[in-house]
């Protein structure tokens, strides 16, 4: 019963609401109501990070209804407002359209307007004074603050900042969105004045620049040096003193000579000149002093002086002719060394397992020796300084003979190897030989005869004289002069091994032939071997015999 009563009372109220809702639009249309007209305005042009005022006041409603406004910037709608004006800021350059929508409560309309937002170049504010002084070798720190376009704006640009230091070098740093203070540092290598240019470029090509002047003061004595002992260190230094005056300068070359007055030149220069007589690492120190002997500028140079080894310039007095066993021989040798403070020792290796120390007086070495055994010896003279630098000179050969040691004979053939005949190294084949060499009683040179024939190379050597003969154990060596095919002036050296005396029963033979007039090598069947080496070519037939007395 209560429920029915409530429903009866609600039904008329509900019908009233529905009737009002349906009838209102019909009433407006019936009275000729029209939608409003939106007018967004003409082209708007402005700058990034600066507000632009958008004007929709030209919009109207034909029925005189009050309008509401909202704007669409970059896809985002503003809230509805009864104010036809709206401020908006772009944080970067931009172009496109904005939308204005107006409504009278029932109807709405839209309009668009074009917008161009221009880039604004940054503005630089140097945090440093326009004039700056820094000591040579010290870091110069520069800080730069820039705006884009105003100190309070927050544009979305990124930036490239170049510090041009004025000495053909530069440093590039980058600043991201929101960064407005950058810093960099630099060390100058030369005295003088420099114009530092700072350039800030945003990502749209906007450029700003500013400059400051830097004076680099101090003392510059030059770069570190590498010299050899005996060299003179010379150089020109520069100075630029600020904030005070100086009276004098001193230099210490670091090798124990102490301080000495600095030699000043023209136009803020000074001259350095010093002879280093020994090797080592030395610190050259330059000091500029004021009237109270207070240091107002200084610099150092590290001079590294290398040791130079002595150099043997002569090796004289040794005999070129054969000498008998037991005869005393000696030499005189001169050497130089630019390290005048160096001390030296000299050693002579006589080639017979004996080494002696030579006597040194004023860069002249003397020494003597006698050989107990016959042989062909090479002498090595070595001069060494106190820094282990050394030089070695070689004398070849000392021929020591024993007239009572016997004589040598030989005959047979060898297979001449490729390369032995220098004129045509491809030639090989049989080479025949026959020889006898011995000292006759009372003679100092041997006598005998030597024949060597290599038909493939058209060589027929015939001896005309001998120079010396050395017999040492199973080995015999002798040197002589002869002709080839009856002509010319040819030297030869023959080495032979008596295999029976050596104990292996293998006889070996070598002959070296050269043109004495030109020095040209003609034949050597042990090509490349030292003259004193044992022969390596085994006989193909025949025999070599060393006859002992």
Buried (B, 14 or more C-beta within 10 A) or exposed (E): EEEEEEEEEEEEEEEEEEEEEEEEEEEEEEEEBEBBBBBBBEEBEBBBBBEBEBBBEBBBBEBEBEBBBBBBBEEEEBEEEEEBEBEBBBBBBBEEEBBBBBBBEBBBBEBBBBBEBBBBBBBBBBEBEEEBBBBBEEEBEBEBBBBBBEEEBEBBBBBBBBBBBBBEEBEEBEBEEEEBEBBBEBEBEEBBEBEBBBBBBBBBEBEBBBBBBBBBBBBBBBEEBEBBBBBEBEBEBBBBBEEEEBEEBBBBBBBEEEEEEBEBEEEBEBEBEBBBBBBBEBEBBBBBBBEEEEEBBBBBBEBBBBBBBBBBEEBEBBBEEBBBBEEEBBBBBBBEBBBEEBEBBBBBBBBBEEEEEBEBEEBBBBBBBBBEBBBBBBBBBBBBBBBEBBBEBEBBBBBBBBBEBBBBBBBBBBBBBEBBBBEEEEBBBBBBBBBBBBBEEEEEBBBBBBBBBBEBBEBBBBBEEBBBBBBBBBBBBBBBBBBBEEEEEBBBBBBBBBBBBBEEEEBBBBBBBBBEEEEEEBBBBBBEBEBBEBBBBEBBEBEBBBBEE
